[in-house]
Amino acid sequence: SDSALLLQVKENLQNNDALSSWNTSTSPCSDGHANWRGILCYQGKVWGVKLENMGLKGVIDVDSLKQLPYLRTLSFMNNDFEGEWPEISQLLGLKSIYLSNNKFSGEIPSQTFEGMQWLKKIHLSNNQFTGSLPTSLTLLPRLIELRSEGNKFSGQIPYFRDHKWKSFSVANNHLQGEIPKSLSKLPVSSFSGNERLCGSPLESCHSKKPSIVSIIVAVVVVCVAVIVIGAVIFILHRRRQREAASSVEGPSSGLSKGRAKDLGDESRRSSRSVSSNHSRRGDHMKLSFIKDDREKFDLQELLRASAEILGSGCFSSSYKASLLNGPTIVVKRFKQMNNVGKEEFQEHMRRVGRLNHPNLLPPVAYYYRREEKLLVTDYVKNGSLAVRLHGYQSLGEPSLDWPIRLKIVKGIAKGLEYLYKDMPSLIAPHGNLKSSNVLLTESFEPLLTDYGLVPVINQELAQDIMVIYKSPEYLQHGRITKKTDVWCLGILILEILTGKFPANFLQQGKGSEVSLATWVQSVVPEEWTNAVFDQEMGATKNGEGEMAKLLKISLSCCEGDVDKRLDLKEAVEKIQEVKERDQEDDYYTSYASDGDVKS
Ligand SMILES: Nc1ncnc2c1ncn2[C@@H]1O[C@H](COP(=O)(O)OP(=O)(O)OP(=O)(O)O)[C@@H](O)[C@H]1O
């Protein structure tokens, strides 16, 4: 019976506490409705198994599922399954398969989908699948959704013919080669994050195949160059060693101490040995500067500078260092980038370095070694918006007033708008927009930091640390869209208006939809003045009307349904329309006129 088969499925699952309703006292389906959690019924028959967000792992018992004759949809999204591709391809009647956001790994055999002629939707995003995208996908006549972003698929995209895509993404994999013509009308975001993929809608390939002769010539030239460079490096290295031995031996300074305490595999060495170790590496101490217009310094000078730790997140640690007779700078040490290659990292830094906007903090220099990636920026005097919003009251310092908060919001929106224009190939051009990544200049102009990093951060860890992966679309459907940064913007504005820390509202566990936005929505507008707006903002004459306007805009940015959410352009336009003071507007009336806000 269906009951026995499903109980067998349950038995093979670990962490199955959420399935307590699966027991012999009821049947899974009766008279059209389901008695068992996660079972979808139609006319008393099991047509779907939807076990999402339950922390499940173990084995998916395909042999039992195979015997459910009416099974059409299967979802194990947002769980903790590991291991190889489950043999669900034996379930020939399936119309949809959802396995996104697990830890499945390994290759999916190329013939896997053969014969699954009813299959319309396949969601595999954010696992760790490797190898090629199975060619049998191209043979599925009804396929309209294929989500495979955020894996480690490599090789070329197979040739799809006449599929009418409702949703397609192979973004953030290791795919390469030319995108098949049949997919060239899809948006850039469907393919971004694959460094070696080319052809429309991405940049054209221009790939003239080099002749054998030119390859041989190139190899010879490279070999000669390597020998010459090696000899030069050796000489310089020896010279520096001698110089360094005398200059570095002195008492170690703040940054080297901080690094010695904190730097990954070097953590157990003393600060002195960090310094001398680096000095032995000679040329490896060189930082790559983005622009030529500033005085250069190298890693050794950084290690000698007096330094203090500014903070250490999951993603990076940041040190403030004052160079002797030089500027005060911040060295950010990335923790989650060990998958990125040198070329990729350099190209990315150069790309970020080309950006130029008054609301973006520009990189000054970077440093790459396989086990160490550093980014140097200027120190920004007023620190982060996070500290200003949440840390100042305890110090007895005045908080930010409403006009300044509005100025900050407008600056953030402009910075983000620029990122969207100048990094169009990224699905989430910022990716980690939050208050600790907004710094404030002396005139309280906001500067965005940590932007554009999605392509170089380790995918599997990025999911735990970057704000885009807390969005409703990611938690529910495992996808990131061009509007995901807008959601982050909305939450950030709510944080600025309420003075509340968004992370406190995110429930533990995947799939939760509770956020600062849901809390604000739970408060009636009449209570906003007392219950929602940060009392620390202080009263501005008639400011509440404008505050309410901004609050409504931010709620529209946080709309859970991506289609209803404002896009970035709309959001920025509306934000720029909010005035610092508005003598006529009153927030109750302005709220009443806008019925769709609480959708
Ligand atoms: N250039 C800078 N000038 C002044 N303060 C900075 C600068 N860069 C970073 N900070 C501050 O240093 C602290 C640590 O920053 P860091 O980016 O390392 O971690 P985080 O932003 O708190 O968390 P995460 O690792 O998730 O990004 C933060 O409060 C940040 O605002």
Ligand as a Chemical Component Dictionary entry (heavy atoms), coordinates in Angstrom:
data_LIG
# 
_chem_comp.id                   LIG 
_chem_comp.type                 NON-POLYMER 
_chem_comp.pdbx_formal_charge   0 
_chem_comp.three_letter_code    LIG 
# 
loop_
_chem_comp_atom.comp_id 
_chem_comp_atom.atom_id 
_chem_comp_atom.alt_atom_id 
_chem_comp_atom.type_symbol 
_chem_comp_atom.charge 
_chem_comp_atom.model_Cartn_x 
_chem_comp_atom.model_Cartn_y 
_chem_comp_atom.model_Cartn_z 
_chem_comp_atom.pdbx_ordinal 
LIG N1  N1  N 0 37.756 50.791 5.226  1  
LIG C1  C1  C 0 37.194 50.727 6.448  2  
LIG N2  N2  N 0 37.171 51.821 7.250  3  
LIG C2  C2  C 0 36.591 51.759 8.481  4  
LIG N3  N3  N 0 35.999 50.662 8.989  5  
LIG C3  C3  C 0 35.982 49.538 8.218  6  
LIG C4  C4  C 0 36.572 49.516 6.917  7  
LIG N4  N4  N 0 36.386 48.274 6.388  8  
LIG C5  C5  C 0 35.723 47.554 7.313  9  
LIG N5  N5  N 0 35.465 48.307 8.411  10 
LIG C6  C6  C 0 34.747 47.866 9.607  11 
LIG O1  O1  O 0 35.470 46.825 10.212 12 
LIG C7  C7  C 0 34.584 45.869 10.774 13 
LIG C8  C8  C 0 34.935 44.488 10.248 14 
LIG O2  O2  O 0 34.661 44.456 8.861  15 
LIG P1  P1  P 0 34.607 43.130 8.016  16 
LIG O3  O3  O 0 34.177 43.525 6.635  17 
LIG O4  O4  O 0 35.871 42.410 8.167  18 
LIG O5  O5  O 0 33.473 42.250 8.721  19 
LIG P2  P2  P 0 31.907 42.510 8.752  20 
LIG O6  O6  O 0 31.494 43.440 7.635  21 
LIG O7  O7  O 0 31.553 42.915 10.140 22 
LIG O8  O8  O 0 31.318 41.060 8.486  23 
LIG P3  P3  P 0 31.474 40.180 7.167  24 
LIG O9  O9  O 0 32.729 39.387 7.359  25 
LIG O10 O10 O 0 30.276 39.324 7.147  26 
LIG O11 O11 O 0 31.550 41.141 5.989  27 
LIG C9  C9  C 0 33.175 46.289 10.389 28 
LIG O12 O12 O 0 32.557 46.992 11.441 29 
LIG C10 C10 C 0 33.411 47.214 9.237  30 
LIG O13 O13 O 0 32.375 48.139 9.100  31 
# 
loop_
_chem_comp_bond.comp_id 
_chem_comp_bond.atom_id_1 
_chem_comp_bond.atom_id_2 
_chem_comp_bond.value_order 
_chem_comp_bond.pdbx_ordinal 
LIG N1  C1  SING 1  
LIG C1  N2  SING 2  
LIG C1  C4  DOUB 3  
LIG N2  C2  DOUB 4  
LIG C2  N3  SING 5  
LIG N3  C3  DOUB 6  
LIG C3  C4  SING 7  
LIG C3  N5  SING 8  
LIG C4  N4  SING 9  
LIG N4  C5  DOUB 10 
LIG C5  N5  SING 11 
LIG N5  C6  SING 12 
LIG C6  O1  SING 13 
LIG C6  C10 SING 14 
LIG O1  C7  SING 15 
LIG C7  C8  SING 16 
LIG C7  C9  SING 17 
LIG C8  O2  SING 18 
LIG O2  P1  SING 19 
LIG P1  O3  DOUB 20 
LIG P1  O4  SING 21 
LIG P1  O5  SING 22 
LIG O5  P2  SING 23 
LIG P2  O6  DOUB 24 
LIG P2  O7  SING 25 
LIG P2  O8  SING 26 
LIG O8  P3  SING 27 
LIG P3  O9  DOUB 28 
LIG P3  O10 SING 29 
LIG P3  O11 SING 30 
LIG C9  O12 SING 31 
LIG C9  C10 SING 32 
LIG C10 O13 SING 33 
# 
